[in-house]
Amino acid sequence: MAKKHSTKSKAQPLTTQGEVRIIAGKWRSRKITFTPVDGLRPSPSRIRETLFNWLTNDLPTSHCLDLFAGSGVLGFEALSRGAETVTLVEINRQAAKQLLTNKVQLGADDLQIIEQDATQLKQFAKRLKNKIDIVFCDPPFSKGLVQPLFNSLEQVGILQVSAKIYVETEKNLTELDLPENWNLLKEKVAGDVRYRLFERNE
């Protein structure tokens, strides 16, 4: 049984020239480069700053999963700020190769890259070494990917009991069917982006 979550709002986008800067932590101000492929929108710094303020108490020693990783900036930022491990999932081969380059350049030994379709969770769930504390989900907009992903995350059994799930969508996507044991913790709009943080419960 799903429950409805509904809201309204306002907001905007991103400018990218193939690189984005890590905001804080051990790699503060380091730049990571990315391959500009279709649908890739690195989360802008003002959104990331808000997100990681929300997650301040959750990040240390956490195991994170970055779906639709793209530039990987959410995952790299999480590791920079104290996450224990991060797994990036990216289907585009060029983007995945660049993620590997950035991993090597930063010496990010606790980062795993899976080159696969993020919507096919069942296919790579066994490759995850730990139950996931934090999920970052920033899919291409207007493709209907968020709702089925919510259901898959709950069904495949990879989440910790109190996992946090962060989602970016187009701002006009105001209604989502949540798994019954998910609650909305935070929500904001910036430019064309609506971003939300959910918490899973027993």
C-alpha positions as CSV (number, residue, x, y, z in Angstrom):
1,M,0.0,0.0,0.0
2,A,1.5,3.3,-1.1
3,K,0.9,6.7,0.4
4,K,0.7,9.9,-1.5
5,H,3.1,12.7,-1.0
6,S,2.1,16.0,-2.6
7,T,3.6,19.5,-2.7
8,K,4.0,22.6,-4.9
9,S,6.8,25.0,-5.8
10,K,9.6,26.9,-7.8
11,A,13.4,26.8,-9.0
12,Q,16.8,26.2,-11.4
13,P,19.5,24.6,-13.3
14,L,23.0,24.0,-13.8
15,T,25.8,25.3,-15.8
16,T,28.6,22.9,-16.5
17,Q,31.8,23.0,-18.6
18,G,32.9,19.5,-17.9
19,E,34.1,20.0,-14.4
20,V,32.6,20.5,-10.9
21,R,34.2,21.4,-7.6
22,I,33.9,19.4,-4.4
23,I,32.7,21.8,-1.7
24,A,34.1,20.5,1.6
25,G,36.0,17.7,3.4
26,K,39.3,16.2,2.7
27,W,39.1,17.0,-1.1
28,R,37.7,20.5,-0.6
29,S,38.1,22.7,-3.7
30,R,39.3,19.7,-5.8
31,K,37.8,19.6,-9.2
32,I,36.4,16.5,-10.9
33,T,35.8,16.4,-14.6
34,F,32.9,14.7,-16.4
35,T,31.9,13.7,-19.9
36,P,29.0,15.9,-21.1
37,V,26.6,13.1,-22.1
38,D,22.9,13.5,-22.8
39,G,20.8,14.0,-19.6
40,L,23.8,14.6,-17.3
41,R,23.2,17.4,-14.9
42,P,25.7,17.7,-12.0
43,S,23.9,18.9,-8.9
44,P,24.8,22.6,-8.5
45,S,26.8,23.6,-5.4
46,R,23.9,25.4,-3.6
47,I,21.8,22.2,-3.8
48,R,24.7,20.1,-2.6
49,E,25.5,22.4,0.3
50,T,21.9,22.1,1.5
51,L,21.8,18.4,1.0
52,F,25.0,17.7,2.9
53,N,23.9,20.0,5.7
54,W,20.8,17.8,6.0
55,L,23.1,14.7,6.1
56,T,25.8,16.1,8.5
57,N,25.0,13.6,11.3
58,D,24.4,10.6,8.9
59,L,27.6,10.7,6.7
60,P,30.3,9.5,9.1
61,T,30.9,5.8,8.6
62,S,27.9,5.5,6.2
63,H,27.7,3.3,3.1
64,C,26.3,5.3,0.2
65,L,24.9,4.4,-3.2
66,D,24.9,7.0,-6.0
67,L,22.4,5.9,-8.7
68,F,22.6,7.6,-12.1
69,A,26.0,8.8,-11.0
70,G,26.8,10.9,-14.0
71,S,29.7,13.2,-12.8
72,G,29.8,11.3,-9.5
73,V,29.9,14.6,-7.6
74,L,27.4,13.5,-5.0
75,G,29.3,10.3,-4.3
76,F,32.7,12.0,-4.3
77,E,31.4,14.8,-2.0
78,A,30.0,12.1,0.4
79,L,33.4,10.4,0.6
80,S,35.2,13.7,1.0
81,R,32.9,14.5,4.0
82,G,33.4,11.2,5.8
83,A,31.3,8.4,4.2
84,E,33.0,5.0,4.7
85,T,32.2,3.7,1.2
86,V,30.4,4.9,-1.9
87,T,29.2,2.9,-4.9
88,L,28.6,4.8,-8.1
89,V,26.2,3.3,-10.7
90,E,26.4,4.7,-14.3
91,I,25.3,3.1,-17.5
92,N,27.2,5.4,-20.0
93,R,30.6,3.9,-20.7
94,Q,32.3,7.2,-21.3
95,A,30.9,8.7,-18.1
96,A,32.0,5.5,-16.2
97,K,35.5,5.7,-17.6
98,Q,35.7,9.3,-16.4
99,L,34.5,8.3,-13.0
100,L,37.3,5.8,-12.8
101,T,39.8,8.5,-13.8
102,N,38.6,10.8,-11.1
103,K,38.7,7.9,-8.6
104,V,42.4,7.3,-9.4
105,Q,43.3,11.0,-9.3
106,L,41.7,11.5,-5.9
107,G,42.9,8.2,-4.5
108,A,39.4,7.3,-3.6
109,D,40.0,3.7,-2.6
110,D,36.7,3.3,-0.9
111,L,34.7,4.0,-4.1
112,Q,33.3,1.3,-6.3
113,I,32.0,1.9,-9.8
114,I,29.3,-0.3,-11.4
115,E,28.7,0.2,-15.1
116,Q,25.1,-0.7,-15.3
117,D,21.5,0.6,-15.7
118,A,20.6,2.0,-12.3
119,T,17.0,0.9,-12.8
120,Q,18.1,-2.7,-12.8
121,L,18.8,-3.0,-9.1
122,K,18.3,-6.7,-8.9
123,Q,21.1,-7.3,-11.4
124,F,23.8,-5.6,-9.3
125,A,22.5,-5.8,-5.8
126,K,24.8,-8.7,-4.9
127,R,27.8,-6.6,-5.9
128,L,27.1,-4.2,-3.0
129,K,29.4,-5.1,-0.1
130,N,27.3,-3.5,2.6
131,K,23.7,-2.6,3.4
132,I,23.1,1.0,2.2
133,D,22.7,3.9,4.6
134,I,22.3,6.7,2.1
135,V,21.0,6.6,-1.5
136,F,21.5,9.5,-3.9
137,C,19.1,9.4,-6.9
138,D,19.4,12.0,-9.6
139,P,18.0,10.5,-12.8
140,P,17.4,12.2,-16.1
141,F,14.3,14.3,-15.8
142,S,10.8,13.6,-17.3
143,K,11.5,9.9,-18.1
144,G,9.4,8.3,-15.4
145,L,12.3,6.7,-13.6
146,V,11.8,7.8,-10.0
147,Q,8.6,5.9,-9.1
148,P,9.7,2.4,-10.2
149,L,13.1,3.0,-8.6
150,F,11.4,3.7,-5.2
151,N,9.6,0.3,-5.5
152,S,12.8,-1.5,-6.4
153,L,14.8,0.0,-3.6
154,E,12.3,-1.3,-1.1
155,Q,12.0,-4.7,-2.7
156,V,15.6,-5.8,-3.3
157,G,16.6,-5.6,0.4
158,I,19.7,-3.5,0.1
159,L,18.7,-0.7,2.5
160,Q,19.4,-0.3,6.2
161,V,16.3,0.0,8.4
162,S,16.6,3.8,8.8
163,A,18.2,4.5,5.4
164,K,18.0,8.0,3.9
165,I,17.0,8.4,0.2
166,Y,17.8,11.6,-1.6
167,V,16.0,12.4,-4.9
168,E,16.2,15.2,-7.4
169,T,13.4,15.6,-9.9
170,E,11.9,18.3,-12.2
171,K,10.2,20.9,-10.0
172,N,6.7,20.2,-11.3
173,L,6.8,16.6,-10.1
174,T,5.0,17.4,-6.9
175,E,3.3,14.0,-6.2
176,L,5.0,10.7,-5.6
177,D,3.7,7.4,-4.3
178,L,6.0,6.4,-1.5
179,P,6.5,3.0,0.0
180,E,4.4,2.8,3.2
181,N,7.4,2.9,5.5
182,W,9.1,6.0,3.9
183,N,8.6,9.5,5.3
184,L,9.5,12.9,3.8
185,L,12.1,14.6,5.9
186,K,13.1,17.6,3.8
187,E,12.1,19.3,0.6
188,K,13.2,22.3,-1.4
189,V,13.1,23.8,-4.8
190,A,16.0,25.5,-6.6
191,G,15.5,26.8,-10.1
192,D,14.0,23.9,-12.1
193,V,14.9,21.3,-9.6
194,R,12.8,19.8,-6.7
195,Y,15.0,17.9,-4.2
196,R,13.8,15.8,-1.4
197,L,15.2,13.7,1.4
198,F,13.2,10.6,2.6
199,E,13.8,8.3,5.6
200,R,13.0,4.7,5.6
201,N,11.6,3.1,8.8
202,E,10.8,-0.5,9.9
